[in-house]
Amino acid sequence: MKLRIARHTDDLEKIKTFYIDVLGFELLGGFENHDNYDGIFIGKPDSDWHFEFTQSDTKANHFSDEDDITVLYPETISEYNNLINKIINSNISTITSANPYWNTNGKMILDPDGFRIIISDLKAK
């Protein structure tokens, strides 16, 4: 089974920059003007999952609660440290998680649309 996590945004370029330049994912593909939708696929090559972000004339209507998060587990301590340094150098603030577990076991940030992302070193070697 493959997984695609799809989400609408009002600023495709800002999302693209964040997920590629800050989080280190790659642009896997994209499309323009598919029934008035533009989109990009972002992830890691040869993985069974990716993010899809779309933009159209319809404004995004985002809603989530504080426990709706995406958790990223870098594979190595070096990868984790590099990612945290990119976040710091990009002037992205960490925030407190509603779940105390993540305050101990990760760093929470917001993507440009305000969605919560945890960077955790729990699985890093």
N, CA, C and O atoms as a printed pandas DataFrame, in Angstrom:
     atom_number atom_name residue_name chain_id  residue_number  x_coord  y_coord  z_coord
0              1         N          MET        A               1    0.840   -1.170    0.000
1              2        CA          MET        A               1    0.000    0.000    0.000
2              3         C          MET        A               1    0.889    1.238    0.000
3              4         O          MET        A               1    1.921    1.278    0.671
4              5         N          LYS        A               2    0.482    2.226   -0.747
5              6        CA          LYS        A               2    1.178    3.508   -0.782
6              7         C          LYS        A               2    0.333    4.546   -0.065
7              8         O          LYS        A               2   -0.884    4.399    0.042
8              9         N          LEU        A               3    0.978    5.594    0.424
9             10        CA          LEU        A               3    0.290    6.629    1.180
10            11         C          LEU        A               3    0.564    7.991    0.560
11            12         O          LEU        A               3    1.713    8.340    0.286
12            13         N          ARG        A               4   -0.493    8.752    0.342
13            14        CA          ARG        A               4   -0.377   10.153   -0.067
14            15         C          ARG        A               4   -1.150   10.978    0.945
15            16         O          ARG        A               4   -2.318   10.707    1.221
16            17         N          ILE        A               5   -0.492   11.984    1.496
17            18        CA          ILE        A               5   -1.152   12.920    2.399
18            19         C          ILE        A               5   -1.363   14.198    1.604
19            20         O          ILE        A               5   -0.402   14.890    1.268
20            21         N          ALA        A               6   -2.610   14.510    1.303
21            22        CA          ALA        A               6   -2.934   15.648    0.444
22            23         C          ALA        A               6   -3.545   16.775    1.265
23            24         O          ALA        A               6   -4.356   16.555    2.165
24            25         N          ARG        A               7   -3.119   18.008    0.917
25            26        CA          ARG        A               7   -3.628   19.166    1.637
26            27         C          ARG        A               7   -3.634   20.382    0.722
27            28         O          ARG        A               7   -2.722   20.578   -0.082
28            29         N          HIS        A               8   -4.655   21.179    0.854
29            30        CA          HIS        A               8   -4.800   22.406    0.084
30            31         C          HIS        A               8   -4.101   23.549    0.816
31            32         O          HIS        A               8   -4.079   23.577    2.047
32            33         N          THR        A               9   -3.534   24.487    0.069
33            34        CA          THR        A               9   -2.830   25.624    0.654
34            35         C          THR        A               9   -3.144   26.886   -0.136
35            36         O          THR        A               9   -3.588   26.816   -1.283
36            37         N          ASP        A              10   -2.916   28.023    0.471
37            38        CA          ASP        A              10   -3.063   29.299   -0.229
38            39         C          ASP        A              10   -1.733   29.815   -0.761
39            40         O          ASP        A              10   -1.707   30.813   -1.481
40            41         N          ASP        A              11   -0.619   29.150   -0.419
41            42        CA          ASP        A              11    0.699   29.617   -0.852
42            43         C          ASP        A              11    1.598   28.426   -1.163
43            44         O          ASP        A              11    2.390   27.990   -0.328
44            45         N          LEU        A              12    1.462   27.916   -2.369
45            46        CA          LEU        A              12    2.195   26.725   -2.784
46            47         C          LEU        A              12    3.710   26.951   -2.742
47            48         O          LEU        A              12    4.454   26.051   -2.353
48            49         N          GLU        A              13    4.171   28.129   -3.133
49            50        CA          GLU        A              13    5.611   28.400   -3.142
50            51         C          GLU        A              13    6.196   28.411   -1.730
51            52         O          GLU        A              13    7.292   27.896   -1.509
52            53         N          LYS        A              14    5.480   28.988   -0.789
53            54        CA          LYS        A              14    5.962   29.028    0.595
54            55         C          LYS        A              14    6.027   27.610    1.174
55            56         O          LYS        A              14    6.982   27.262    1.867
56            57         N          ILE        A              15    5.014   26.802    0.888
57            58        CA          ILE        A              15    5.001   25.400    1.340
58            59         C          ILE        A              15    6.157   24.635    0.708
59            60         O          ILE        A              15    6.861   23.889    1.388
60            61         N          LYS        A              16    6.351   24.821   -0.593
61            62        CA          LYS        A              16    7.437   24.146   -1.312
62            63         C          LYS        A              16    8.789   24.492   -0.691
63            64         O          LYS        A              16    9.596   23.601   -0.428
64            65         N          THR        A              17    9.038   25.761   -0.458
65            66        CA          THR        A              17   10.298   26.197    0.139
66            67         C          THR        A              17   10.492   25.585    1.520
67            68         O          THR        A              17   11.580   25.103    1.836
68            69         N          PHE        A              18    9.458   25.600    2.337
69            70        CA          PHE        A              18    9.556   25.066    3.693
70            71         C          PHE        A              18    9.867   23.568    3.684
71            72         O          PHE        A              18   10.817   23.131    4.334
72            73         N          TYR        A              19    9.078   22.785    2.956
73            74        CA          TYR        A              19    9.242   21.332    3.003
74            75         C          TYR        A              19   10.523   20.859    2.315
75            76         O          TYR        A              19   11.061   19.810    2.669
76            77         N          ILE        A              20   11.014   21.617    1.342
77            78        CA          ILE        A              20   12.238   21.224    0.646
78            79         C          ILE        A              20   13.467   21.838    1.314
79            80         O          ILE        A              20   14.378   21.114    1.717
80            81         N          ASP        A              21   13.500   23.159    1.434
81            82        CA          ASP        A              21   14.707   23.833    1.931
82            83         C          ASP        A              21   14.911   23.680    3.432
83            84         O          ASP        A              21   16.051   23.593    3.891
84            85         N          VAL        A              22   13.844   23.645    4.195
85            86        CA          VAL        A              22   13.980   23.532    5.652
86            87         C          VAL        A              22   13.953   22.071    6.092
87            88         O          VAL        A              22   14.857   21.616    6.793
88            89         N          LEU        A              23   12.918   21.335    5.684
89            90        CA          LEU        A              23   12.777   19.956    6.170
90            91         C          LEU        A              23   13.584   18.934    5.366
91            92         O          LEU        A              23   13.762   17.804    5.822
92            93         N          GLY        A              24   14.071   19.303    4.190
93            94        CA          GLY        A              24   14.961   18.416    3.451
94            95         C          GLY        A              24   14.291   17.402    2.551
95            96         O          GLY        A              24   14.946   16.467    2.092
96            97         N          PHE        A              25   13.010   17.557    2.285
97            98        CA          PHE        A              25   12.343   16.669    1.341
98            99         C          PHE        A              25   12.681   17.096   -0.081
99           100         O          PHE        A              25   13.310   18.134   -0.288
100          101         N          GLU        A              26   12.265   16.304   -1.055
101          102        CA          GLU        A              26   12.548   16.604   -2.457
102          103         C          GLU        A              26   11.251   16.786   -3.229
103          104         O          GLU        A              26   10.211   16.228   -2.880
104          105         N          LEU        A              27   11.342   17.580   -4.287
105          106        CA          LEU        A              27   10.217   17.745   -5.194
106          107         C          LEU        A              27   10.170   16.516   -6.089
107          108         O          LEU        A              27   11.099   16.269   -6.858
108          109         N          LEU        A              28    9.097   15.749   -5.992
109          110        CA          LEU        A              28    8.961   14.510   -6.751
110          111         C          LEU        A              28    8.185   14.707   -8.047
111          112         O          LEU        A              28    8.245   13.861   -8.939
112          113         N          GLY        A              29    7.472   15.795   -8.156
113          114        CA          GLY        A              29    6.682   16.063   -9.352
114          115         C          GLY        A              29    5.676   17.150   -9.076
115          116         O          GLY        A              29    5.659   17.749   -8.001
116          117         N          GLY        A              30    4.845   17.394  -10.054
117          118        CA          GLY        A              30    3.831   18.416   -9.879
118          119         C          GLY        A              30    2.940   18.519  -11.096
119          120         O          GLY        A              30    3.108   17.787  -12.071
120          121         N          PHE        A              31    2.000   19.425  -11.029
121          122        CA          PHE        A              31    1.083   19.643  -12.148
122          123         C          PHE        A              31    0.565   21.069  -12.094
123          124         O          PHE        A              31    0.571   21.710  -11.043
124          125         N          GLU        A              32    0.117   21.553  -13.243
125          126        CA          GLU        A              32   -0.443   22.897  -13.333
126          127         C          GLU        A              32   -1.781   22.851  -14.041
127          128         O          GLU        A              32   -1.966   22.124  -15.017
128          129         N          ASN        A              33   -2.699   23.635  -13.535
129          130        CA          ASN        A              33   -4.014   23.846  -14.131
130          131         C          ASN        A              33   -4.766   22.547  -14.436
131          132         O          ASN        A              33   -5.321   22.391  -15.523
132          133         N          HIS        A              34   -4.781   21.643  -13.501
133          134        CA          HIS        A              34   -5.653   20.465  -13.596
134          135         C          HIS        A              34   -7.005   20.883  -13.044
135          136         O          HIS        A              34   -7.220   20.866  -11.832
136          137         N          ASP        A              35   -7.897   21.251  -13.917
137          138        CA          ASP        A              35   -9.215   21.749  -13.498
138          139         C          ASP        A              35   -9.074   22.879  -12.487
139          140         O          ASP        A              35   -9.772   22.914  -11.473
140          141         N          ASN        A              36   -8.161   23.802  -12.777
141          142        CA          ASN        A              36   -7.905   24.992  -11.972
142          143         C          ASN        A              36   -7.090   24.708  -10.700
143          144         O          ASN        A              36   -7.016   25.562   -9.817
144          145         N          TYR        A              37   -6.495   23.552  -10.600
145          146        CA          TYR        A              37   -5.626   23.218   -9.469
146          147         C          TYR        A              37   -4.187   23.095   -9.945
147          148         O          TYR        A              37   -3.909   22.480  -10.975
148          149         N          ASP        A              38   -3.272   23.691   -9.176
149          150        CA          ASP        A              38   -1.843   23.446   -9.324
150          151         C          ASP        A              38   -1.432   22.597   -8.131
151          152         O          ASP        A              38   -2.036   22.683   -7.062
152          153         N          GLY        A              39   -0.408   21.781   -8.315
153          154        CA          GLY        A              39    0.004   20.942   -7.196
154          155         C          GLY        A              39    1.438   20.483   -7.296
155          156         O          GLY        A              39    2.049   20.511   -8.364
156          157         N          ILE        A              40    1.955   20.065   -6.176
157          158        CA          ILE        A              40    3.302   19.511   -6.095
158          159         C          ILE        A              40    3.277   18.255   -5.228
159          160         O          ILE        A              40    2.452   18.114   -4.325
160          161         N          PHE        A              41    4.197   17.360   -5.526
161          162        CA          PHE        A              41    4.399   16.149   -4.739
162          163         C          PHE        A              41    5.772   16.270   -4.088
163          164         O          PHE        A              41    6.770   16.496   -4.772
164          165         N          ILE        A              42    5.821   16.123   -2.784
165          166        CA          ILE        A              42    7.058   16.292   -2.025
166          167         C          ILE        A              42    7.256   15.075   -1.130
167          168         O          ILE        A              42    6.314   14.597   -0.498
168          169         N          GLY        A              43    8.491   14.578   -1.083
169          170        CA          GLY        A              43    8.795   13.436   -0.227
170          171         C          GLY        A              43   10.234   13.019   -0.400
171          172         O          GLY        A              43   11.113   13.848   -0.636
172          173         N          LYS        A              44   10.465   11.735   -0.283
173          174        CA          LYS        A              44   11.778   11.145   -0.497
174          175         C          LYS        A              44   11.649   10.147   -1.648
175          176         O          LYS        A              44   10.713    9.347   -1.670
176          177         N          PRO        A              45   12.579   10.188   -2.604
177          178        CA          PRO        A              45   12.509    9.233   -3.719
178          179         C          PRO        A              45   12.509    7.793   -3.213
179          180         O          PRO        A              45   13.123    7.480   -2.192
180          181         N          ASP        A              46   11.827    6.943   -3.926
181          182        CA          ASP        A              46   11.764    5.506   -3.634
182          183         C          ASP        A              46   11.073    5.180   -2.318
183          184         O          ASP        A              46   11.247    4.086   -1.782
184          185         N          SER        A              47   10.292    6.116   -1.794
185          186        CA          SER        A              47    9.482    5.844   -0.605
186          187         C          SER        A              47    8.063    5.515   -1.041
187          188         O          SER        A              47    7.654    5.857   -2.150
188          189         N          ASP        A              48    7.323    4.860   -0.182
189          190        CA          ASP        A              48    5.937    4.495   -0.484
190          191         C          ASP        A              48    4.950    5.537    0.007
191          192         O          ASP        A              48    3.777    5.225    0.214
192          193         N          TRP        A              49    5.399    6.758    0.196
193          194        CA          TRP        A              49    4.531    7.832    0.680
194          195         C          TRP        A              49    5.024    9.159    0.115
195          196         O          TRP        A              49    6.177    9.274   -0.303
196          197         N          HIS        A              50    4.164   10.141    0.105
197          198        CA          HIS        A              50    4.560   11.515   -0.207
198          199         C          HIS        A              50    3.446   12.471    0.198
199          200         O          HIS        A              50    2.302   12.072    0.416
200          201         N          PHE        A              51    3.814   13.735    0.292
201          202        CA          PHE        A              51    2.847   14.804    0.513
202          203         C          PHE        A              51    2.417   15.340   -0.846
203          204         O          PHE        A              51    3.223   15.436   -1.771
204          205         N          GLU        A              52    1.147   15.687   -0.955
205          206        CA          GLU        A              52    0.657   16.429   -2.112
206          207         C          GLU        A              52    0.073   17.736   -1.586
207          208         O          GLU        A              52   -0.770   17.732   -0.690
208          209         N          PHE        A              53    0.522   18.838   -2.142
209          210        CA          PHE        A              53   -0.027   20.143   -1.791
210          211         C          PHE        A              53   -0.643   20.743   -3.043
211          212         O          PHE        A              53   -0.030   20.738   -4.110
212          213         N          THR        A              54   -1.856   21.260   -2.908
213          214        CA          THR        A              54   -2.546   21.867   -4.042
214          215         C          THR        A              54   -2.918   23.304   -3.722
215          216         O          THR        A              54   -3.031   23.702   -2.563
216          217         N          GLN        A              55   -3.106   24.075   -4.801
217          218        CA          GLN        A              55   -3.557   25.454   -4.677
218          219         C          GLN        A              55   -4.519   25.727   -5.824
219          220         O          GLN        A              55   -4.308   25.268   -6.947
220          221         N          SER        A              56   -5.576   26.477   -5.531
221          222        CA          SER        A              56   -6.557   26.861   -6.544
222          223         C          SER        A              56   -7.144   28.212   -6.154
223          224         O          SER        A              56   -6.672   28.863   -5.222
224          225         N          ASP        A              57   -8.174   28.618   -6.876
225          226        CA          ASP        A              57   -8.863   29.865   -6.524
226          227         C          ASP        A              57   -9.664   29.727   -5.233
227          228         O          ASP        A              57  -10.023   30.728   -4.614
228          229         N          THR        A              58   -9.943   28.496   -4.830
229          230        CA          THR        A              58  -10.671   28.251   -3.586
230          231         C          THR        A              58   -9.700   28.362   -2.415
231          232         O          THR        A              58   -8.672   27.685   -2.390
232          233         N          LYS        A              59  -10.020   29.196   -1.466
233          234        CA          LYS        A              59   -9.154   29.388   -0.306
234          235         C          LYS        A              59   -9.150   28.143    0.581
235          236         O          LYS        A              59  -10.166   27.467    0.735
236          237         N          ALA        A              60   -7.995   27.862    1.152
237          238        CA          ALA        A              60   -7.876   26.738    2.088
238          239         C          ALA        A              60   -8.661   27.051    3.354
239          240         O          ALA        A              60   -8.660   28.185    3.834
240          241         N          ASN        A              61   -9.324   26.046    3.885
241          242        CA          ASN        A              61  -10.106   26.185    5.113
242          243         C          ASN        A              61   -9.571   25.172    6.124
243          244         O          ASN        A              61  -10.165   24.115    6.340
244          245         N          HIS        A              62   -8.451   25.511    6.730
245          246        CA          HIS        A              62   -7.773   24.583    7.634
246          247         C          HIS        A              62   -8.366   24.613    9.033
247          248         O          HIS        A              62   -8.745   25.666    9.546
248          249         N          PHE        A              63   -8.436   23.444    9.632
249          250        CA          PHE        A              63   -8.799   23.347   11.036
250          251         C          PHE        A              63   -8.207   22.058   11.585
251          252         O          PHE        A              63   -8.227   21.016   10.929
252          253         N          SER        A              64   -7.692   22.148   12.773
253          254        CA          SER        A              64   -7.153   20.973   13.458
254          255         C          SER        A              64   -7.067   21.318   14.932
255          256         O          SER        A              64   -7.200   22.479   15.320
256          257         N          ASP        A              65   -6.844   20.297   15.751
257          258        CA          ASP        A              65   -6.637   20.589   17.165
258          259         C          ASP        A              65   -5.160   20.396   17.497
259          260         O          ASP        A              65   -4.372   20.000   16.638
260          261         N          GLU        A              66   -4.798   20.672   18.719
261          262        CA          GLU        A              66   -3.391   20.681   19.104
262          263         C          GLU        A              66   -2.731   19.309   19.075
263          264         O          GLU        A              66   -1.503   19.223   19.123
264          265         N          ASP        A              67   -3.504   18.245   19.000
265          266        CA          ASP        A              67   -2.925   16.908   18.943
266          267         C          ASP        A              67   -2.845   16.361   17.522
267          268         O          ASP        A              67   -2.419   15.222   17.330
268          269         N          ASP        A              68   -3.242   17.145   16.526
269          270        CA          ASP        A              68   -3.090   16.742   15.126
270          271         C          ASP        A              68   -1.694   17.154   14.677
271          272         O          ASP        A              68   -1.425   18.334   14.456
272          273         N          ILE        A              69   -0.811   16.173   14.545
273          274        CA          ILE        A              69    0.585   16.472   14.236
274          275         C          ILE        A              69    1.125   15.499   13.197
275          276         O          ILE        A              69    0.605   14.398   13.015
276          277         N          THR        A              70    2.167   15.930   12.532
277          278        CA          THR        A              70    2.983   15.063   11.689
278          279         C          THR        A              70    4.298   14.890   12.426
279          280         O          THR        A              70    4.913   15.873   12.839
280          281         N          VAL        A              71    4.733   13.650   12.597
281          282        CA          VAL        A              71    5.980   13.379   13.311
282          283         C          VAL        A              71    7.022   12.907   12.306
283          284         O          VAL        A              71    6.776   11.986   11.528
284          285         N          LEU        A              72    8.179   13.543   12.330
285          286        CA          LEU        A              72    9.296   13.167   11.474
286          287         C          LEU        A              72   10.403   12.598   12.348
287          288         O          LEU        A              72   10.793   13.197   13.350
288          289         N          TYR        A              73   10.905   11.429   11.951
289          290        CA          TYR        A              73   11.972   10.759   12.685
290          291         C          TYR        A              73   13.221   10.690   11.801
291          292         O          TYR        A              73   13.330    9.767   10.994
292          293         N          PRO        A              74   14.160   11.623   11.921
293          294        CA          PRO        A              74   15.412   11.493   11.180
294          295         C          PRO        A              74   16.085   10.168   11.530
295          296         O          PRO        A              74   15.968    9.677   12.653
296          297         N          GLU        A              75   16.793    9.595   10.547
297          298        CA          GLU        A              75   17.381    8.274   10.734
298          299         C          GLU        A              75   18.672    8.295   11.539
299          300         O          GLU        A              75   19.026    7.299   12.170
300          301         N          THR        A              76   19.379    9.420   11.522
301          302        CA          THR        A              76   20.648    9.508   12.253
302          303         C          THR        A              76   20.650   10.764   13.127
303          304         O          THR        A              76   19.895   11.706   12.887
304          305         N          ILE        A              77   21.506   10.758   14.139
305          306        CA          ILE        A              77   21.660   11.941   14.991
306          307         C          ILE        A              77   22.172   13.111   14.159
307          308         O          ILE        A              77   21.759   14.251   14.372
308          309         N          SER        A              78   23.061   12.841   13.219
309          310        CA          SER        A              78   23.577   13.897   12.347
310          311         C          SER        A              78   22.449   14.529   11.529
311          312         O          SER        A              78   22.377   15.752   11.410
312          313         N          GLU        A              79   21.578   13.702   10.972
313          314        CA          GLU        A              79   20.435   14.213   10.206
314          315         C          GLU        A              79   19.508   15.034   11.111
315          316         O          GLU        A              79   19.008   16.084   10.709
316          317         N          TYR        A              80   19.289   14.553   12.313
317          318        CA          TYR        A              80   18.457   15.280   13.277
318          319         C          TYR        A              80   19.072   16.647   13.595
319          320         O          TYR        A              80   18.386   17.668   13.544
320          321         N          ASN        A              81   20.367   16.661   13.924
321          322        CA          ASN        A              81   21.041   17.918   14.266
322          323         C          ASN        A              81   21.039   18.893   13.096
323          324         O          ASN        A              81   20.827   20.091   13.288
324          325         N          ASN        A              82   21.272   18.393   11.885
325          326        CA          ASN        A              82   21.234   19.258   10.701
326          327         C          ASN        A              82   19.852   19.866   10.511
327          328         O          ASN        A              82   19.726   21.042   10.172
328          329         N          LEU        A              83   18.824   19.068   10.729
329          330        CA          LEU        A              83   17.455   19.556   10.579
330          331         C          LEU        A              83   17.132   20.616   11.632
331          332         O          LEU        A              83   16.537   21.645   11.314
332          333         N          ILE        A              84   17.515   20.371   12.865
333          334        CA          ILE        A              84   17.283   21.360   13.925
334          335         C          ILE        A              84   18.047   22.648   13.616
335          336         O          ILE        A              84   17.523   23.741   13.831
336          337         N          ASN        A              85   19.278   22.532   13.114
337          338        CA          ASN        A              85   20.050   23.724   12.750
338          339         C          ASN        A              85   19.390   24.500   11.611
339          340         O          ASN        A              85   19.385   25.730   11.631
340          341         N          LYS        A              86   18.837   23.803   10.622
341          342        CA          LYS        A              86   18.114   24.482    9.537
342          343         C          LYS        A              86   16.910   25.239   10.083
343          344         O          LYS        A              86   16.628   26.362    9.664
344          345         N          ILE        A              87   16.213   24.624   11.009
345          346        CA          ILE        A              87   15.044   25.268   11.624
346          347         C          ILE        A              87   15.474   26.533   12.365
347          348         O          ILE        A              87   14.850   27.584   12.220
348          349         N          ILE        A              88   16.534   26.430   13.151
349          350        CA          ILE        A              88   17.037   27.588   13.897
350          351         C          ILE        A              88   17.504   28.677   12.934
351          352         O          ILE        A              88   17.161   29.847   13.103
352          353         N          ASN        A              89   18.292   28.291   11.919
353          354        CA          ASN        A              89   18.823   29.267   10.962
354          355         C          ASN        A              89   17.736   29.898   10.100
355          356         O          ASN        A              89   17.942   30.969    9.529
356          357         N          SER        A              90   16.591   29.249   10.002
357          358        CA          SER        A              90   15.457   29.794    9.249
358          359         C          SER        A              90   14.549   30.639   10.139
359          360         O          SER        A              90   13.490   31.094    9.707
360          361         N          ASN        A              91   14.974   30.842   11.384
361          362        CA          ASN        A              91   14.205   31.640   12.358
362          363         C          ASN        A              91   12.801   31.093   12.593
363          364         O          ASN        A              91   11.843   31.849   12.753
364          365         N          ILE        A              92   12.700   29.778   12.609
365          366        CA          ILE        A              92   11.430   29.118   12.902
366          367         C          ILE        A              92   11.424   28.774   14.384
367          368         O          ILE        A              92   12.319   28.086   14.875
368          369         N          SER        A              93   10.431   29.247   15.075
369          370        CA          SER        A              93   10.337   29.025   16.519
370          371         C          SER        A              93    9.761   27.652   16.826
371          372         O          SER        A              93    8.897   27.150   16.107
372          373         N          THR        A              94   10.252   27.056   17.903
373          374        CA          THR        A              94    9.613   25.847   18.410
374          375         C          THR        A              94    8.470   26.283   19.321
375          376         O          THR        A              94    8.497   27.365   19.908
376          377         N          ILE        A              95    7.472   25.419   19.423
377          378        CA          ILE        A              95    6.323   25.702   20.278
378          379         C          ILE        A              95    6.113   24.533   21.230
379          380         O          ILE        A              95    6.664   23.451   21.026
380          381         N          THR        A              96    5.332   24.750   22.248
381          382        CA          THR        A              96    5.033   23.716   23.233
382          383         C          THR        A              96    3.895   22.846   22.728
383          384         O          THR        A              96    2.888   23.345   22.227
384          385         N          SER        A              97    4.069   21.548   22.865
385          386        CA          SER        A              97    3.041   20.592   22.476
386          387         C          SER        A              97    2.006   20.443   23.587
387          388         O          SER        A              97    2.337   20.560   24.767
388          389         N          ALA        A              98    0.765   20.186   23.214
389          390        CA          ALA        A              98   -0.276   19.896   24.201
390          391         C          ALA        A              98    0.017   18.572   24.905
391          392         O          ALA        A              98   -0.358   18.377   26.061
392          393         N          ASN        A              99    0.694   17.663   24.193
393          394        CA          ASN        A              99    1.038   16.358   24.738
394          395         C          ASN        A              99    2.454   16.434   25.332
395          396         O          ASN        A              99    3.418   16.589   24.582
396          397         N          PRO        A             100    2.599   16.330   26.655
397          398        CA          PRO        A             100    3.915   16.456   27.293
398          399         C          PRO        A             100    4.961   15.483   26.746
399          400         O          PRO        A             100    6.156   15.777   26.784
400          401         N          TYR        A             101    4.525   14.333   26.240
401          402        CA          TYR        A             101    5.456   13.353   25.676
402          403         C          TYR        A             101    6.339   13.995   24.610
403          404         O          TYR        A             101    7.547   13.762   24.569
404          405         N          TRP        A             102    5.720   14.813   23.739
405          406        CA          TRP        A             102    6.474   15.407   22.638
406          407         C          TRP        A             102    7.375   16.543   23.099
407          408         O          TRP        A             102    8.345   16.864   22.413
408          409         N          ASN        A             103    7.089   17.148   24.220
409          410        CA          ASN        A             103    7.982   18.186   24.739
410          411         C          ASN        A             103    9.288   17.577   25.238
411          412         O          ASN        A             103   10.325   18.239   25.241
412          413         N          THR        A             104    9.234   16.318   25.658
413          414        CA          THR        A             104   10.418   15.593   26.101
414          415         C          THR        A             104   11.123   14.907   24.937
415          416         O          THR        A             104   12.349   14.795   24.935
416          417         N          ASN        A             105   10.364   14.449   23.955
417          418        CA          ASN        A             105   10.908   13.584   22.906
418          419         C          ASN        A             105   10.935   14.196   21.515
419          420         O          ASN        A             105   11.082   13.475   20.528
420          421         N          GLY        A             106   10.796   15.495   21.419
421          422        CA          GLY        A             106   10.848   16.128   20.108
422          423         C          GLY        A             106   10.784   17.633   20.202
423          424         O          GLY        A             106   10.653   18.208   21.282
424          425         N          LYS        A             107   10.879   18.250   19.050
425          426        CA          LYS        A             107   10.744   19.700   18.903
426          427         C          LYS        A             107    9.551   19.942   17.984
427          428         O          LYS        A             107    9.478   19.371   16.896
428          429         N          MET        A             108    8.622   20.780   18.415
429          430        CA          MET        A             108    7.446   21.066   17.605
430          431         C          MET        A             108    7.596   22.420   16.927
431          432         O          MET        A             108    8.006   23.403   17.544
432          433         N          ILE        A             109    7.251   22.447   15.637
433          434        CA          ILE        A             109    7.229   23.682   14.859
434          435         C          ILE        A             109    5.917   23.731   14.082
435          436         O          ILE        A             109    5.160   22.761   14.050
436          437         N          LEU        A             110    5.665   24.870   13.463
437          438        CA          LEU        A             110    4.501   25.026   12.593
438          439         C          LEU        A             110    4.975   25.195   11.162
439          440         O          LEU        A             110    5.959   25.888   10.904
440          441         N          ASP        A             111    4.267   24.556   10.221
441          442        CA          ASP        A             111    4.570   24.806    8.818
442          443         C          ASP        A             111    3.915   26.131    8.416
443          444         O          ASP        A             111    3.191   26.710    9.225
444          445         N          PRO        A             112    4.141   26.629    7.204
445          446        CA          PRO        A             112    3.589   27.933    6.817
446          447         C          PRO        A             112    2.068   28.033    6.895
447          448         O          PRO        A             112    1.533   29.138    6.987
448          449         N          ASP        A             113    1.369   26.914    6.860
449          450        CA          ASP        A             113   -0.090   26.920    6.984
450          451         C          ASP        A             113   -0.554   26.756    8.425
451          452         O          ASP        A             113   -1.757   26.745    8.689
452          453         N          GLY        A             114    0.388   26.626    9.366
453          454        CA          GLY        A             114    0.035   26.497   10.773
454          455         C          GLY        A             114   -0.165   25.072   11.251
455          456         O          GLY        A             114   -0.658   24.857   12.358
456          457         N          PHE        A             115    0.210   24.089   10.434
457          458        CA          PHE        A             115    0.094   22.695   10.858
458          459         C          PHE        A             115    1.309   22.307   11.685
459          460         O          PHE        A             115    2.431   22.718   11.386
460          461         N          ARG        A             116    1.081   21.513   12.726
461          462        CA          ARG        A             116    2.119   21.142   13.685
462          463         C          ARG        A             116    2.968   19.984   13.163
463          464         O          ARG        A             116    2.459   19.003   12.623
464          465         N          ILE        A             117    4.274   20.134   13.344
465          466        CA          ILE        A             117    5.234   19.110   12.941
466          467         C          ILE        A             117    6.179   18.880   14.113
467          468         O          ILE        A             117    6.695   19.828   14.704
468          469         N          ILE        A             118    6.397   17.614   14.439
469          470        CA          ILE        A             118    7.359   17.229   15.474
470          471         C          ILE        A             118    8.593   16.657   14.788
471          472         O          ILE        A             118    8.483   15.825   13.887
472          473         N          ILE        A             119    9.758   17.103   15.214
473          474        CA          ILE        A             119   11.026   16.508   14.799
474          475         C          ILE        A             119   11.539   15.756   16.022
475          476         O          ILE        A             119   11.802   16.359   17.063
476          477         N          SER        A             120   11.681   14.434   15.896
477          478        CA          SER        A             120   12.066   13.610   17.040
478          479         C          SER        A             120   13.316   12.797   16.721
479          480         O          SER        A             120   13.465   12.273   15.617
480          481         N          ASP        A             121   14.206   12.698   17.699
481          482        CA          ASP        A             121   15.411   11.885   17.527
482          483         C          ASP        A             121   15.252   10.485   18.124
483          484         O          ASP        A             121   16.240    9.766   18.278
484          485         N          LEU        A             122   14.038   10.095   18.456
485          486        CA          LEU        A             122   13.815    8.801   19.117
486          487         C          LEU        A             122   14.276    7.605   18.290
487          488         O          LEU        A             122   14.664    6.587   18.864
488          489         N          LYS        A             123   14.245    7.694   16.976
489          490        CA          LYS        A             123   14.627    6.561   16.133
490          491         C          LYS        A             123   15.973    6.778   15.449
491          492         O          LYS        A             123   16.377    5.984   14.600
492          493         N          ALA        A             124   16.667    7.855   15.820
493          494        CA          ALA        A             124   17.965    8.170   15.214
494          495         C          ALA        A             124   19.054    7.275   15.791
495          496         O          ALA        A             124   19.056    6.965   16.982
496          497         N          LYS        A             125   19.959    6.873   14.944
497          498        CA          LYS        A             125   21.080    6.022   15.365
498          499         C          LYS        A             125   22.367    6.799   15.299
499          500         O          LYS        A             125   23.429    6.262   15.614
